Amino acid sequence: MVRSWLISGALTGAAFLTRSHGGRAKSDPMILKLRNFAALAGATLLACWNLASAQIPSPPCLAVGTNAPPTCGATPTTPGNGPASDPFPRTYLNVIGGNKGLYTSGNTLAGVPLATVAAQSNIVEINPYLGFEQDYNVTIASLMKNWKAAATANGITVHTLLYNDGWANQYGASGGTILHPWLENAFNNSSMWAYTTSNASGNGDGGKYLTGYTGDGNSGQAYFNICTPYNTQTVAAFTYNNAVNALQGYSVWNMYGQYFSDVWTRGLALSKYGEAKPYAANPYLDGMFIDNMYPSVYLSGSVTATWLGRGTAPVGQTAQTTACVQQGQARLVNAIQAAWPNALVAGNTGYAEFVLSNRGTTDPSYRNLYSIAFQEGAIGVSNSIESKYNSPPGAFMQGLIGAEASVAPGGTLVVCQSGLPGGSNGLNSPQSSWGKGVGSNWQALRYGFALTMQRNYHFCWNGGNQQYSNVGLLDEQLQTVSGSPNAGWLSAGSQRLDPPQSAAWSNGVWRRRFPNGWVLWNPRGNGKQTVTIPSTLCRIKTRGYGDDNVNSGACGATSVTLQDADGLFLIGTG
């Protein structure tokens, strides 16, 4: 299950759905569902521009506490060995669902352990919890170390991420599982929530903090002021267990970045923050996935909030609050990377939908921001961009191309598929049971995978309407080259023959050529198409994770036929 957010009114007056993925601790096997994201406010904003992209002088940043390191003016950076350097084909493994035991034992839909799938993926995101290591007698560091070593043998590098809820965090006093207790206490003691009344006390008494999703059983979530330059609240002096005044004086952004850097990479959960259980220090973790990072505000009915500071009247959505959201996200990314140098920061942005729906202007601070811009459910749910913006066939690709503006140098955009083209459910049964031929799960995933290879993207899929433990393998991920398994078989490093494609090549079919093969993509609605190819290209060989009638290894053909909503990977030179 995913969190589906109802958006109405707003800049276009249209109603539509977007989505955000998330997971709970082991006590709740279901993915949280979030509804009715509340309005943000705006008036004249004191902007904190990203100097890497701003075209106007930067105004001074707000004073946010004497002990907090600066965030404004920092330039988000992605390491030189970031995801933009990954060879093709590129994949992203997203395993944040309720089945935490899958990290250590049991099999994926492919019938093999998660470690096998991780070793064939370029980016791996998981979502453990405080206490996971004690419950399963393993450290996250040891898991990631092994995944990285196995990936190296497959010719690729694995970038590892841990998940968090972003700015829609758990508020335990109203129910739900408290994922990071010290952090929630810091929000509470420092009055960092967004309130639906101007006189809220800071503890959410009387339902004054924003919930808005009690109908889905998620009253334990609320929002804090991470998105606005008007937030001057800093971490108050308070004691949590044996932790006295940790991060006192830090802004909400600096607190967030410092906490996760300390807890996830340095192993300081107990000693610095008084948490009940620790994570071991982890030098193998490459970054953080932040959920709920849509670049505009969500409006449901007449809900308003005090985003202009404590004591101000609640207000709703304006063009300025869209800028406000994006500026706040820029502050957060800068703060994370100030506390955690060279961290990969992934945001679940839905930015492609923002572009396609014309929901507002992109603030300069939002450009070149994220190491990884994640587009959840871009294919395979009824309200995905592929379902809604596919006229003419493939038109939704322009939204993805527009969303590249939010990607930092050295970063990537991830396209995640959650079902079949056009929005039907699927992909959630053991892969050994999948049928072949037209309309099969194999064809659906060839379609999504081939789409992402037309640009410099990474492909992610999960089955069963975004159930984030349903993952597996594809033939196209790995082929044998010179006698060795190679997950970067299409290209070496940044080498390309064709630049990223922006339009169809022949008969409505898109094509991108690589040093060691071609990738063809036929958009849904374009009909069955036959195109000409060089006879030097061969079909890839099945590894048991594809349709062997398509991935037959056959060579010498001078044309190939693609079904409607199909893709094809070919190996060789041409």
C-alpha positions in Angstrom: 0.0 0.0 0.0 1.3 3.5 -0.7 0.5 6.9 0.7 -1.8 8.5 -1.9 -2.3 12.3 -1.6 -5.4 14.0 -2.8 -4.6 17.3 -4.4 -7.4 19.7 -5.3 -7.8 23.3 -6.1 -4.3 24.7 -6.3 -2.9 26.6 -9.3 -4.8 24.8 -12.0 -8.0 24.0 -10.1 -7.7 20.4 -11.2 -8.0 17.4 -8.9 -5.4 14.6 -9.2 -3.4 12.1 -7.3 0.2 11.8 -6.7 2.0 9.4 -4.4 4.7 8.9 -1.9 6.3 5.7 -0.7 7.1 4.9 2.9 7.5 2.1 5.4 7.0 1.3 9.0 9.0 -0.6 11.6 8.6 -4.3 12.0 5.5 -3.9 14.2 3.5 -2.8 11.1 3.9 -4.8 7.9 2.0 -2.3 5.8 3.2 0.7 4.0 1.8 3.9 5.5 -0.9 5.6 3.5 -1.0 9.3 3.6 -3.9 11.5 2.5 -4.8 15.1 2.4 -1.5 16.9 2.6 -2.3 20.2 4.0 -1.8 23.7 2.6 1.3 25.7 3.1 1.4 29.5 3.3 3.2 32.4 1.7 3.7 36.1 1.6 6.9 37.8 0.9 9.6 35.1 1.3 13.1 35.7 2.6 14.7 33.4 0.1 17.7 31.2 0.7 18.9 30.7 -2.8 21.1 27.9 -4.1 24.0 29.9 -5.4 24.8 27.2 -7.9 21.7 28.1 -9.9 20.4 31.5 -8.7 20.6 34.4 -11.1 20.1 37.1 -8.6 22.0 38.2 -5.5 21.3 36.1 -2.4 19.5 37.8 0.4 20.8 37.1 3.9 19.7 33.9 5.6 17.6 33.9 8.7 19.3 33.6 12.0 18.5 30.1 13.2 20.6 29.6 16.3 24.1 30.1 17.4 25.1 26.5 17.5 23.8 25.5 14.1 26.2 25.4 11.1 25.1 27.5 8.1 23.0 26.0 5.4 22.3 28.9 3.1 24.5 29.4 0.1 25.8 25.9 0.2 25.9 24.1 -3.1 24.6 20.5 -3.1 27.2 18.2 -4.4 27.2 14.7 -5.7 30.5 12.7 -5.5 32.4 12.2 -8.7 31.7 8.5 -8.5 28.0 9.2 -8.2 25.1 7.6 -10.1 25.8 9.6 -13.3 29.0 7.6 -13.7 27.1 4.2 -13.6 27.4 2.1 -16.8 24.2 1.1 -18.7 21.8 -0.5 -18.1 21.1 1.3 -14.8 18.8 0.0 -12.0 17.5 1.1 -8.6 16.4 -1.4 -6.0 13.7 -0.1 -3.7 13.0 -2.4 -0.8 11.3 -0.5 2.0 8.2 -2.6 2.6 7.1 -4.4 5.8 9.1 -7.5 5.2 12.4 -6.4 6.9 13.5 -10.0 7.2 14.0 -10.0 3.4 17.2 -8.1 4.0 18.8 -11.1 5.7 16.9 -14.2 4.6 14.1 -15.5 2.3 13.7 -15.0 -1.4 12.6 -12.2 -3.7 10.0 -12.8 -6.5 12.9 -14.0 -8.6 13.4 -17.0 -6.3 16.8 -15.7 -5.1 17.9 -13.8 -2.0 17.9 -10.0 -1.9 21.7 -10.0 -1.8 21.7 -11.5 -5.4 19.4 -8.8 -6.7 21.3 -6.1 -4.8 24.5 -7.2 -6.5 23.0 -6.6 -9.9 21.6 -3.1 -9.0 23.3 0.3 -9.1 21.4 1.9 -6.2 19.9 0.0 -3.3 17.5 1.6 -0.8 16.3 -0.1 2.3 14.3 0.9 5.4 15.3 -0.8 8.6 14.5 0.6 12.1 16.3 1.2 15.4 16.6 -2.3 16.9 16.7 -4.1 13.5 20.3 -5.1 14.0 19.6 -6.6 17.4 16.5 -8.4 16.2 18.2 -10.0 13.2 21.7 -10.3 14.6 23.3 -8.4 11.7 24.6 -4.9 11.1 23.4 -2.8 8.1 27.1 -2.1 7.5 27.9 -5.8 7.0 25.0 -6.3 4.6 26.0 -3.3 2.5 29.7 -4.3 2.5 28.7 -7.7 1.1 26.4 -6.2 -1.6 29.1 -3.8 -2.7 31.7 -6.6 -3.0 29.4 -8.8 -5.0 28.4 -5.9 -7.3 32.0 -5.3 -8.1 32.3 -8.8 -9.4 29.4 -8.0 -11.7 31.2 -4.9 -13.1 29.2 -2.2 -11.3 29.2 -0.1 -8.1 26.3 -0.2 -5.6 25.2 3.1 -4.0 23.4 2.4 -0.8 20.6 4.5 0.8 18.5 4.4 3.9 14.9 5.7 3.9 13.2 8.3 6.1 9.8 10.0 6.0 11.0 13.5 5.1 8.7 16.3 6.3 5.7 14.0 7.1 7.1 12.4 10.2 5.6 10.2 12.8 4.0 12.0 15.7 3.8 9.2 18.3 1.5 10.9 20.8 -1.4 10.5 18.5 -0.8 6.9 17.6 1.5 5.1 15.2 5.0 3.7 15.5 7.6 6.2 16.6 10.5 5.5 14.3 13.1 7.9 15.8 12.0 8.9 19.3 14.6 11.5 20.1 13.9 13.3 16.8 10.1 13.3 17.5 10.8 14.7 21.0 12.9 17.4 19.5 10.1 18.4 17.2 7.7 18.5 20.1 9.8 20.3 22.6 10.9 22.8 20.0 7.4 23.5 18.5 8.5 22.6 15.1 5.2 21.3 13.8 2.9 23.1 11.3 -0.3 24.1 13.1 -3.8 24.5 11.9 -4.5 27.2 14.5 -2.4 30.2 15.3 -2.3 29.5 19.1 -1.2 25.9 19.1 0.9 24.9 22.1 3.6 22.9 20.3 2.5 19.5 21.4 -0.4 19.1 19.0 -3.0 19.2 21.8 -6.6 19.1 20.7 -5.8 18.1 17.1 -4.1 21.4 16.3 -1.2 19.9 14.6 -1.7 18.7 11.0 -2.9 15.2 10.6 -5.4 15.0 7.9 -5.2 11.2 7.3 -7.0 9.7 10.3 -9.3 7.9 7.9 -6.4 5.8 6.7 -5.2 5.0 10.2 -2.2 7.3 10.0 -3.0 9.9 12.7 0.5 9.3 14.0 1.9 11.5 11.2 2.2 15.3 11.2 4.2 18.0 9.4 6.9 20.2 10.7 8.3 23.4 9.4 11.0 22.2 7.1 9.7 24.0 4.0 9.7 27.6 4.9 12.3 30.4 5.4 9.9 31.7 8.1 10.8 28.9 10.5 12.9 30.3 13.2 12.3 27.5 15.8 15.5 25.9 17.0 16.1 22.8 19.1 15.1 23.6 22.7 16.9 22.5 25.8 15.5 19.1 26.8 16.6 15.8 28.2 15.7 12.5 26.5 16.8 9.4 28.5 20.5 10.1 29.2 20.8 12.7 26.4 20.9 16.2 27.7 20.4 19.2 25.3 21.6 17.3 22.2 21.8 19.7 19.2 20.4 22.6 21.3 20.1 25.7 19.1 20.1 23.8 15.8 17.6 24.8 13.1 15.1 22.2 11.9 17.2 21.5 8.8 20.5 21.2 10.6 19.0 19.1 13.3 17.6 16.7 10.7 20.8 16.4 8.8 23.0 16.0 11.9 20.8 13.5 13.6 20.7 11.0 10.7 24.4 11.5 9.9 25.2 10.7 13.6 22.8 7.8 14.0 23.2 6.1 10.6 26.9 6.6 9.8 28.6 7.2 13.2 26.7 4.9 15.4 25.8 7.6 18.0 22.1 6.7 18.6 22.6 5.7 22.2 25.6 7.8 23.3 24.5 11.1 21.9 20.7 10.9 21.6 19.6 8.4 24.3 17.8 6.1 21.8 16.9 2.7 23.2 18.7 0.8 20.5 21.5 1.6 18.1 22.7 1.2 14.6 26.4 0.2 14.3 28.7 2.8 12.6 28.4 2.3 8.9 31.1 3.5 6.5 29.3 1.7 3.6 26.2 3.9 3.6 26.2 6.4 0.7 23.2 8.6 1.5 19.7 9.3 2.5 16.3 8.9 0.8 13.8 11.6 1.8 10.2 10.9 1.2 7.4 13.5 0.6 9.5 16.0 -1.3 6.9 17.2 -3.9 7.9 20.7 -5.1 4.6 22.4 -4.4 2.0 22.4 -1.7 -0.9 20.0 -1.4 -4.4 21.4 -0.8 -7.4 19.6 0.4 -10.6 21.6 0.9 -10.1 24.6 3.1 -7.2 23.3 5.3 -4.7 26.0 6.1 -1.6 26.2 8.3 0.6 28.6 10.1 3.6 28.6 7.7 4.4 32.2 8.3 5.7 31.7 11.8 4.2 31.1 15.2 1.3 33.4 16.1 0.4 34.2 12.5 -2.9 33.4 11.0 -3.2 30.1 9.1 -3.1 30.6 5.3 -3.6 28.4 2.3 -1.8 27.8 -1.0 -0.3 30.6 -3.1 2.4 30.8 -5.8 4.7 32.0 -3.1 4.2 28.9 -0.9 5.2 26.8 -3.9 8.5 28.8 -3.9 8.6 28.4 -0.1 8.4 24.6 -0.3 11.2 24.4 -2.8 13.4 26.8 -0.8 12.9 24.8 2.3 13.8 21.6 0.5 17.0 23.3 -0.7 17.9 24.2 2.8 17.3 20.6 3.9 19.6 19.1 1.2 22.3 21.7 2.0 22.1 20.9 5.7 22.3 17.1 5.2 25.4 17.5 3.0 26.9 20.0 5.5 26.6 17.4 8.2 27.4 14.4 5.9 29.8 15.5 3.2 29.3 14.0 -0.2 26.1 12.2 0.9 23.8 11.2 -1.9 20.5 12.9 -1.2 17.5 11.3 -2.9 14.2 13.0 -2.9 10.8 11.5 -3.7 9.8 14.6 -5.7 7.1 13.7 -8.2 8.6 16.6 -10.1 7.7 15.2 -13.5 4.0 15.4 -12.5 4.6 19.0 -11.3 5.9 19.8 -14.7 3.2 18.0 -16.7 0.3 19.5 -14.7 1.7 23.1 -14.8 1.4 23.5 -11.1 3.8 26.4 -10.8 7.2 27.8 -11.3 10.4 26.2 -10.4 12.4 28.2 -7.9 16.1 28.8 -8.6 16.9 27.1 -5.3 15.3 23.9 -6.5 17.4 23.5 -9.7 20.3 21.1 -9.6 19.3 20.1 -6.1 19.0 16.4 -5.6 21.6 13.7 -6.2 18.7 11.4 -7.0 15.3 12.7 -8.1 12.9 9.8 -7.5 9.7 9.6 -9.6 7.5 7.1 -7.8 4.8 5.2 -9.6 5.6 6.9 -12.9 4.3 3.7 -14.7 1.8 1.2 -13.5 -0.9 2.9 -11.4 -4.1 4.5 -12.6 -2.9 8.1 -11.9 0.7 7.7 -13.0 2.1 10.1 -15.5 2.3 7.3 -18.0 -1.4 6.7 -17.6 -2.5 10.4 -17.6 -0.2 12.2 -19.9 0.3 9.8 -22.8 -1.3 11.7 -25.7 0.3 11.5 -28.2 2.0 8.2 -27.3 5.0 8.9 -25.1 4.1 12.5 -24.4 4.8 12.0 -20.6 8.5 11.6 -21.4 8.6 15.4 -21.6 7.7 15.6 -18.0 10.6 13.4 -17.1 12.9 15.4 -19.2 11.7 18.6 -17.5 12.3 17.0 -14.1 15.9 16.6 -14.9 16.3 20.3 -13.9 16.2 19.2 -10.3 19.1 16.8 -10.6 22.5 17.9 -9.2 25.6 17.5 -11.3 26.7 13.8 -11.1 23.2 12.7 -10.1 20.3 10.9 -11.7 16.6 10.7 -12.1 14.9 7.4 -11.2 11.7 6.2 -12.9 9.8 3.6 -10.8 7.3 1.2 -12.3 4.6 -0.3 -10.0 2.4 -2.2 -12.4 1.5 -2.5 -16.1 1.5 0.3 -18.7 -1.8 2.2 -18.5 -2.2 1.6 -14.8 -3.2 -2.0 -14.3 -2.0 -3.9 -11.3 0.6 -6.7 -11.7 4.2 -7.8 -11.2 3.4 -9.1 -7.7 3.6 -12.9 -8.1 6.7 -15.2 -8.2 8.4 -14.6 -11.5 8.6 -18.3 -12.2 4.8 -18.1 -12.7 4.8 -15.3 -15.2 3.4 -16.0 -18.6 5.0 -15.0 -21.9 3.9 -13.1 -25.0 1.8 -10.1 -25.6 0.6 -8.3 -22.4 2.8 -10.3 -20.1 4.6 -9.0 -17.1 7.9 -9.5 -18.9 6.7 -7.2 -21.7 5.5 -4.6 -19.2 9.0 -4.4 -17.6 10.8 -4.4 -20.9 8.7 -1.3 -21.7 9.6 0.5 -18.5 13.3 -0.5 -18.6 13.7 0.5 -22.2 12.0 3.9 -21.6 14.6 4.8 -18.9 17.5 3.9 -21.2 16.4 6.5 -23.7 17.7 9.0 -21.2 20.4 8.8 -18.5 18.0 7.4 -15.9 17.9 4.5 -13.5 15.0 2.0 -13.6 13.1 0.8 -10.5 10.2 -1.6 -10.3 8.1 -3.1 -7.6 5.0 -5.3 -7.9 1.5 -5.2 -6.6 0.5 -1.5 -6.5 3.7 -0.4 -4.9 4.2 -3.1 -2.4 7.9 -2.4 -1.6 9.0 -5.9 -0.8 8.0 -7.3 -4.3 11.2 -7.1 -6.3 13.1 -9.5 -8.6 15.4 -9.7 -11.6 15.4 -9.1 -15.3 17.4 -10.6 -18.1 18.2 -7.1 -19.3 20.1 -6.3 -16.1 23.0 -8.6 -16.6 24.5 -10.3 -19.7 27.7 -12.4 -20.2 30.4 -10.4 -21.9 33.8 -12.0 -22.7 32.8 -14.9 -20.5 32.0 -12.9 -17.4 28.7 -11.7 -15.9 28.4 -8.0 -16.5 25.7 -5.7 -15.1 27.1 -2.8 -17.1 27.1 -4.7 -20.4 25.6 -1.9 -22.6 28.4 0.6 -22.0 31.5 1.2 -20.0 31.4 4.2 -17.6 30.2 7.3 -19.3 30.8 6.1 -22.8 27.8 6.5 -25.2 27.2 6.4 -28.9 23.9 8.4 -28.8 23.1 11.3 -26.4 19.8 11.1 -24.4 16.9 10.9 -26.8 14.0 13.4 -26.8 11.8 12.1 -29.6 11.0 9.0 -31.6 13.4 7.5 -34.2 11.3 5.5 -36.6 7.6 4.6 -36.9 7.1 6.2 -33.5 9.7 3.9 -31.9 12.5 5.5 -29.9 16.1 4.2 -30.2 19.3 4.7 -28.3 22.6 3.2 -29.4 25.3 2.2 -26.9 28.8 0.8 -27.5 27.6 -2.7 -27.0 24.0 -2.7 -28.1 20.8 -0.9 -28.9 17.7 -0.2 -26.8 14.3 0.3 -28.5 11.2 1.6 -26.9 7.6 1.6 -28.4 5.3 3.9 -26.4 1.8 2.7 -25.4 -0.7 3.7 -28.0 1.7 3.6 -30.9 0.6 0.1 -32.0 2.6 -2.8 -33.2 5.7 -1.6 -35.1 8.5 -3.1 -37.2 11.8 -1.3 -37.5 15.0 -2.0 -39.3 18.2 -2.9 -37.5 21.8 -3.9 -38.5 22.3 -7.7 -38.9 25.3 -7.4 -36.5 22.9 -7.0 -33.5 21.7 -10.0 -31.6 18.8 -10.5 -29.1 20.1 -10.8 -25.6 20.0 -14.3 -24.0 17.6 -15.2 -21.3 18.8 -16.0 -17.8 15.4 -17.2 -16.7 14.2 -13.7 -15.9 12.5 -12.8 -19.2 10.5 -14.1 -22.1 12.8 -16.6 -23.9 10.9 -16.1 -27.1 12.0 -12.5 -27.1 15.4 -12.9 -25.4 16.4 -15.8 -27.5 20.0 -14.9 -28.4 19.1 -15.0 -32.1 21.4 -13.1 -34.5 21.4 -11.9 -38.1 17.9 -10.3 -38.4 17.6 -7.1 -40.3 14.3 -6.0 -38.6 12.5 -6.5 -35.3 8.8 -6.2 -34.3 7.8 -4.6 -31.1 4.3 -4.9 -29.6 2.4 -1.9 -28.5 3.9 -0.8 -25.1 7.0 -2.8 -25.5 10.8 -2.5 -25.3 13.7 -4.5 -26.6 17.4 -4.8 -25.6 19.8 -5.9 -28.4 23.5 -6.8 -27.9 26.3 -6.2 -30.3 27.6 -3.3 -32.5 25.7 -1.6 -35.2 
